């Protein structure tokens, strides 16, 4: 995963490195990796496509090239010739080319002859063809004005490439002294040893290779040059390397010309590579004597691919450091330290592998900088070589890419076809870095033997792992018929970086056939034994490389610290603010339980409460009366701190109300119906509620509350079994817990039956003593009239009437008479002194303002005059007001 | 009979004593859903055990197509530690997600749906405190659920399969003592990575009155994130998915321990959870509670 961090973290990384003085270099590597990954990814380059003539001669070729020119304002750039791997084209390396161009290099990519759109045939990096092509490309670069030159015709150029491209880099540096630095990756030293190691033909890989050059008009040879094709066909048929083929491959191998290389060489080789194993790079490193050489191993290769991210970061860093120094002279001289890595786990997130890199001061070669010897045991064994090498053991799957190395633990040997020798469990474990060695004896009735020697790591549970499927094939000749006469044969096992865990054993296996190799045709049985029990294991005392991953630990620490600080700060700020709020008090209202001034609440454009003002004094039972939707409940919500008012103030005992204000603790409330935990009983609910207040038990006045609830035994039932009325009573009881100074009840009689309503009235009237006050909201006129001392009538968000109930409700001069004779009644009233007036309302109803005249007198006068009076009803102002409001409201008298 | 105090609050009222963690714990403890969820944490290892007892071990598909970590399944019966690990492995993808979403998503939304939330706020329990206590208790139940699952699996597995070194199938056997530490670390990491779910569910819980909506929403988004994480074409974007590192705990089973991904996963989980929680706080402190 690319690490994109600002330079700050690079600085942090540097401060870490100061503390870990021992791993300064390693950390620097990580810093650079971070810095590199942090580079902006925008395309700061231009491309130039051109067909450039390659070597002409007997197989002329035109090379399809792309030059990536950095767009950084510099007029001349050092160049990098970037060669692709076998079977690829210039497109295969486009991403690397862009990366290098971003770093200021002019990068020339091209399809090698026989590949992509380039013409010509594949000569397998032959000096007179592919190498000559590359030389002509150097000429082409030198002729450009935007390429930095060492001298006329000599561009400042590095050659980078993997596998086929790596071979080209080495050979070109050997044949052309204009090359200033090379980075050959996963490539060969000698094709003879790589393709026919110890005389055994690596048929599977060779086949994959050959297939890579197929296609084109020639069915048999594809795009291969005739001589190379013929050599392949010959060796694939016979399995024998004749002199002519040997010479052909030698010509295409750096092995013989390494001494000529004067360009500093960075050799990067893969540990998961059964095609070009570590020993190929080792041979190259030893062969180059005329230039600085640095070696790095990583966990990928032809079998393992690019390897884990940490490996890719490391190889990329090493490559850039190499080029930056030897082409630009800008960076410090790269050290000659040797870095390698080992798979240390599986990446659970990306389902890939994880590797840990190690660093050591100098390249120790395949023998390690120390060795450990362990003893193998096992008796002499007979093993059968099957006819035509089939069936064969499976160790590796050439050409399958990264998937192949997963085979490590599935490598199989066939019974009867292999001999085993095992060590004791290795105490404390150890890490093998390099090629283990062992001496064996082999006898064969034919005098010849083809064997495959492998070293397994066997876990206590019996699981055997063959590191990357690597093995050493051996073709032995001149063998005696019996082991007694056999001479010791020293076997150099493949180079590995492998951790043998504590308690694991090592198992040496000598097998007779392997699927990846061409075996002998005739069946034969060999005898195999150890010549000496010692198995020599090379080790290297490497220092683990700190990767950029270490940064994340600090990021995590920082994040946790920030979170803790944030929480602490938030708590402190909240407390301080809360305290400040608590102490603000308007003293003239300190003894007024509730004072609402100019309250307004809107939801968007909808006005729920327009403007409401009223007060509730101690000892009062105030009714908040209004039809549904008048704004009663919204006002109460604000009052309880559940919603925030848009404008206006609510003062409770002089304290300005805000959500969560402590003064709310002096209010007991029932707003918008009961709310209980359905899984608790009535009693548990009350207890849970009181516990949540955090106030002392004895203040709760539990018994009184339970009496008010009047639920009897039902108090021990779960609330979910309650009827609406039962919940309502429980809710009133909850509101009264602790006998709060202000009781706010929203439609308290909702769902109650008449006797309970009557009881509720008595309870509320009794409650408002000792300085307590009650605010009851209702849409029921009768309820307010009978319960309250004061009333506030609201409609459409405004107060339309307020005052003492008896003042606005009580007897008023307006009286409604239902009489038998309307005309006579009018005449009678006309005669009574003091009657202010009357109005006819329907056939038999008369509404009269009696003024100072007592109602009894008026009735007596009517009766005396012979008017039959069916009913006399005092009209009340509250009702007048209320009916006037409800009159034009079509809403039914529902809950709220 | 209440008297006036300096702060204007009723006698005995202290904001920091309202709705204590203990009282909230008890409120939740009596709920059937709490008991069922915890009960299932005990039941699951038993079901798995029975399944292993009945299932034949002859089905040898070699783990084909199940990835390298199929090894965890294959060694599930190697010992108590392995059995516990397997139990965590199978429950981490969905069961624990649901359980954690349940505890964290239900906590406020259910109070809102019962109507009891407004009475808590009218006590008054300061809103920030209400959230803090609710979250603490919800996370406490999440932890309890995980510990219950682990302890049951460990106990049942050890009784049936014995106390053996931890086999991960990824590396060498890990001695039982260290294996236990690794197992605890795995559990810890799982808990940490599931904070994303806890955060999301809690945020949704403050936004809706429907407990199922909060729980389901959190699980749904978690699943969507997991699906997106399967799409490798998204490349580096996937690193920002909250579920990207959900299986990084497997790195804790290798030798040596791979903590790189776990560290990134922890950063990701904490960052997401913090964002969700901050959003929950900001929202809830300003919210009009109308239900």
Contacts between the chains, C-beta under 8 A, distances in Angstrom:
chain1	res1	chain2	res2	distance
A	1	B	236	6.9
A	1	B	239	5.7
A	1	B	264	7.9
A	2	B	236	6.5
A	344	B	254	6.9
A	344	B	255	7.9
A	344	B	256	5.8
A	344	B	258	6.8
A	345	B	170	7.0
A	345	B	171	7.3
A	345	B	251	5.8
A	345	B	254	3.4
A	345	B	255	7.8
A	345	B	256	7.4
A	345	B	257	7.9
A	345	B	258	4.0
A	346	B	68	5.7
A	346	B	69	7.6
A	346	B	170	5.7
A	346	B	250	7.1
A	346	B	251	7.4
A	346	B	254	6.4
A	346	B	258	7.8
A	347	B	251	7.2
A	347	B	258	7.5
A	347	B	261	6.5
A	348	B	69	7.0
A	348	B	247	4.6
A	348	B	248	5.3
A	348	B	249	7.2
A	348	B	250	3.5
A	348	B	251	5.2
A	348	B	258	7.9
A	348	B	261	6.2
A	349	B	244	6.4
A	349	B	245	5.6
A	349	B	247	6.5
A	349	B	248	5.4
A	349	B	261	4.8
A	349	B	265	7.7
A	351	B	67	6.2
A	351	B	68	7.1
A	354	B	251	7.2
A	354	B	254	7.8
A	354	B	258	5.3
A	354	B	260	7.0
A	356	B	256	7.7
A	406	B	68	7.3
A	459	B	172	5.7
A	459	B	173	7.1
A	460	B	172	7.7
A	460	B	173	6.2
A	461	B	167	6.9
A	461	B	173	6.8
A	501	B	171	7.1
A	501	B	172	3.7
A	501	B	255	6.5
A	502	B	172	7.4
A	503	B	172	7.2
A	503	B	173	7.9
A	504	B	172	6.5
A	547	B	260	7.8
A	549	B	260	4.1
A	549	B	263	7.4
A	552	B	260	6.9
A	552	B	263	4.7
A	552	B	264	5.5
A	552	B	267	6.5
A	553	B	259	7.8
A	553	B	263	5.5
A	555	B	263	8.0
A	555	B	267	5.7
A	556	B	263	5.3
A	556	B	266	5.6
A	556	B	267	5.0
A	556	B	270	7.6
A	559	B	267	5.8
A	559	B	270	5.6
A	559	B	271	6.5
A	560	B	270	6.8
A	563	B	270	6.6
A	563	B	274	5.7
A	566	B	274	7.8
A	570	B	128	7.6
A	570	B	281	7.9
A	574	B	126	7.6
A	574	B	128	5.5
A	578	B	15	6.6
A	578	B	126	6.9
A	582	B	7	4.4
A	582	B	8	6.4
A	582	B	9	7.5
A	583	B	6	7.7
A	583	B	7	7.1
A	585	B	8	6.6
A	637	B	118	7.9
A	637	B	288	7.6
A	637	B	289	7.7
A	637	B	290	7.0
A	640	B	118	6.7
A	640	B	121	7.2
A	640	B	122	4.4
A	641	B	121	6.3
A	641	B	122	6.6
A	641	B	124	5.8
A	642	B	118	5.2
A	642	B	121	5.9
A	642	B	122	7.1
A	642	B	288	6.9
A	642	B	289	4.4
A	642	B	290	7.3
A	643	B	288	3.8
A	643	B	289	6.8
A	643	B	290	6.7
A	644	B	286	7.8
A	644	B	288	6.6
A	652	B	8	7.7
A	653	B	4	7.2
A	653	B	8	5.8
A	654	B	8	7.4
A	655	B	8	4.4
A	659	B	121	7.0
A	659	B	124	7.5
A	659	B	127	6.3
A	660	B	15	7.7
A	660	B	121	7.0
A	660	B	124	4.7
A	660	B	125	7.4
A	660	B	126	4.2
A	660	B	127	5.5
A	661	B	8	7.9
A	661	B	124	6.7
A	662	B	7	5.1
A	662	B	8	6.2
A	662	B	9	3.7
A	662	B	13	6.2
A	662	B	15	5.9
A	662	B	124	7.1
A	663	B	7	7.7
A	663	B	8	4.1
A	663	B	9	6.0
A	664	B	122	6.0
A	664	B	123	7.1
A	664	B	124	4.0
A	665	B	9	4.6
A	665	B	10	4.1
A	665	B	13	3.9
A	665	B	123	6.6
A	665	B	124	6.5
A	666	B	2	6.3
A	666	B	8	7.5
A	666	B	9	6.9
A	666	B	10	4.7
A	667	B	122	7.0
A	669	B	119	7.3
A	669	B	122	4.9
A	671	B	118	6.1
A	671	B	122	7.2
A	672	B	115	7.0
A	672	B	118	7.0
A	673	B	115	6.2
A	674	B	115	6.6
A	675	B	114	5.4
A	675	B	115	2.6
A	675	B	116	4.0
A	675	B	117	7.1
A	675	B	118	6.2
A	675	B	119	5.4
A	676	B	114	6.5
A	676	B	115	7.6
A	676	B	116	6.1
A	677	B	27	6.5
A	677	B	30	7.8
A	677	B	31	7.8
A	677	B	114	6.2
A	677	B	116	6.0
A	678	B	114	6.4
A	679	B	30	5.8
A	679	B	31	5.2
A	679	B	32	6.0
A	680	B	27	7.9
A	680	B	30	6.0
A	684	B	30	7.4
A	688	B	23	6.8
A	688	B	26	7.1
A	688	B	27	5.6
A	689	B	119	6.6
A	689	B	123	7.9
A	691	B	20	7.8
A	691	B	23	4.3
A	691	B	26	7.6
A	692	B	18	6.1
A	692	B	19	4.5
A	692	B	23	5.4
A	692	B	24	7.8
A	692	B	27	7.8
A	692	B	120	6.1
A	692	B	123	6.1
A	692	B	125	6.6
A	693	B	13	6.8
A	693	B	18	6.0
A	693	B	123	5.0
A	694	B	12	7.7
A	694	B	13	6.9
A	694	B	14	6.1
A	694	B	16	8.0
A	694	B	17	3.0
A	694	B	18	4.4
A	694	B	19	7.3
A	694	B	20	6.6
A	695	B	10	7.0
A	695	B	11	7.6
A	695	B	12	3.8
A	695	B	13	5.6
A	695	B	17	7.7
A	696	B	12	5.0
A	699	B	2	7.3
A	699	B	11	6.9
A	699	B	12	5.5
A	734	B	119	7.1
A	738	B	2	6.7
A	738	B	10	6.8
A	739	B	1	6.4
A	739	B	2	6.9
A	740	B	2	6.8
A	740	B	10	6.8
A	741	B	2	6.0
A	741	B	10	7.6
A	770	B	1	7.1
